[in-house]
């Protein structure tokens, strides 16, 4: 599954000196695949029965049935098919096309994949479109690209020329701010905070989405009480599910609860990129990303794939958690993602029967730490039975009892985070313009 | 907290693809030759994982830049026509390369001479 599903990434990573002008334009096989009927996505699961061996010539011959981009002749005789790789009943090949026609020629890629995939003796076929440019020539138009951050509160300093960025990396169309909710360690209540914070943004009048970036331990389906599978709208684009008015995407919608996702890093990176970019988010003011714990592949992917508008660090007041929170914070600093502030979760415990306040992990640790680190303190949320019970029942407190003191705590945090987001200090910096003369 | 204080406003690739001009907020533009950027790439291929592992790359006199790609908020991926594209040049690294251009370049020439390599 690994080898075929993220072939493109795997190649990109392993062969660092590959021809730079051959871009992987289309990922042949996504980790999140679609079933044959095109209805609902499923995880690819490749079985390997044995039968008669197939040769490369058989495959080339089959590919002669696929017409070229202009419907004259076939792709083999036009010289567009690369070396065919046949391994373990799986077939990989690439088709060379003009860079500007890659999207238009997606059906051609699919047709080629189907023709080979239908052959006896082939379990799986993966075709990739590659764009070849003459190294001596300049890349195709547009020659000038401006790369706006998704969040410019003011026009870019040098006056952007308003063109669409050519590279995919800049922003997610329609989404104004992407913020990451992170922690250095697990178990501090990051997901509960993410959900209630997202609902807090929404209660404050912002259109909000939430992306559950915890591939290995998705929790959004449960926290929001959503079940179902996202349906593809067009091609590989999925429609997010909705819960309490939030647009939601989670790995948990694609695998059953209780089924482990056992993936290496490149698969996680690829799935995250898909969940971010190949989802019909529509127009959002803010997309809250519930990050997995730690400082690994998922965090780096998020930091590199999109210009994150900011990050919120969740920590308990305990020293141990704070050490890890500091790591999370420094990771974001290294990749120049502004830290919006620290939230202290499980700040204190209020006894449900006598109302006595117990400061189980010590209190105010995060506020002091935030002061030391020079980051704003966004607020504290108590360890309260109501929050826990409602969360586990898929009834987040900010949605169910928006005026309760605990919900108010989250809404206050959302207000402060938004102020920071819109403030000069954080939002004022546009990405540099990239100009190719 | 403010991110890195040295923030570039523009990265401009020259017409002949052999130099990159980086302008910073404080107005200092630096023109960096493709060869210089290539041989001082921040990638692990060039830098290794410690200073002792650094590789001296020779024979890049005619190298050209073929693509610039933003990476998150903090860096740009530069693709060279020799296929090298694993270096992520952060804004602060570009600033250092610019500010210490002469010094670093002289160091490079000395390394080449010492190892018997040529440009």
Interface residues (C-beta under 8 A of the other chain):
Chain A: X16 X17 X18 X19 X20 X21 X135 X138 X139 X147 X149 X157 X158 X167 X169 X170 X303 X304 X305 X306 X307 X308 X333 X334 X335 X336 X337 X338 X339 X373 X374 X375 X425 X429 X431 X432 X433 X434 X435 X436 X437
Chain B: X1 X2 X3 X4 X7 X8 X9 X10 X11 X12 X13 X14 X15 X17 X22 X23 X25 X45 X66 X67 X68 X69 X70 X71 X72 X73 X74 X75 X76 X79 X80 X81 X82 X83 X84 X85 X86 X90 X91
